[in-house]
Amino acid sequence: MKDLIIRPRYTERMAPFIGKNVIKVLTGQRRVGKSCLLRQLCEHIRQEHPSADILYVNKELSAFAHIRTSDDLLAEVAKAFSLVSGEDGRYLFVDEVQDIEGFEHALRSLLAEEACDIYITGSNATMLSGELATYLSGRYVEFHIHSLTFSEFLEFHKLSPDNTSLRHYLTFGGLPYLSNLPLDTDICFEYLRNVYSTILLKDIVKREGIRNVSFLESLVDYVADNVGNLFSANNISRYLKSQRVNISPLQVINYLKALGDAFLVNRVSRIDIVGLRKFELGDKYYFEDLGLRNCYLGFSWQRDIHKLIENAVYLQLHTLYSNVFIGQQGEKEVDFVALNGDMRVYVQATFQMGDEKTRAREFGNLLAIPDNYPKYVVSLDEWTSGSNYEGIHHLHLLDFLQRQEL
């Protein structure tokens, strides 16, 4: 465990469910640290119950290549637990469970028999909306694992919170393995490009049966270049046709869904601020990891800084709040409305507030909201930290990304 850095935000949420007869499901993009958290849970159980009987199946290891179907998994479990007493508990851990055909049938049987305490990871959202939802509705609890927050990034890389560290985070993102590499553009982007290729080919192309790979890559290009812009399948289709890529709006929607199901990008809907009514059109897309966005598109700090700030603000809100939307009030738009039950916060993200027009827009859109929930403007202005304008907090991005609550 010496090589594993604890991420208490997740371990504390999962601990109360240990030993309970529900399947613990860790979901998230590849390489965000699901396997490490699974190992941390395993080690926690070993410490609490030294005599526990544990089977750990890692589908990325050749030792478990023979487990291809649900029957294979059941046979492996029966073999592992047949000669043990189980007096201190039996525990099953399966890493990348979606690589086992029909895995949901095996899990349903094991859960019904109360044969063991079950923990699984998966890298595709359809695992929950499809396989598990159909066969195990109400009998699993999901923990979505994100790439490192800025605070976690500082801890993993042993860095101080300053503008240089912030630039590294906005450039290379928060995949945990990067802490083993020097923060050099060529080295980090080489690793990130390989991760991106694995996600694209294994979690999207292979799993979804996508044939037009070149269009998929063009679509990722478009999403990366339009972070923070309102999307329309018709507009994307017209744009791609102008690039001599002939694709229908329906195919665009299906491919965007595939990118979201692999947790590469996040679709964020618009809501009416007053009535919280969700609009059917006009979504925005943000990358789950900034480094994967930058390594593929071709990174330019000056060109992309606005997009990176907005994407980073979204990621921070997404870790603190269960729901994040784009806010709309008449003709005025608010970058983010984050909701947790009856808690709510509004956030505007911008590069700098150097002119009166920008200040009027960013503060004005928030001042027009007729409620007293917290409101923030986040920018890279050095003079912003802790300032206040008519009740609206103005924070430097460096400070905002270290907040544990808003």
Disulfide bonds with the S-S distance in Angstrom:
none
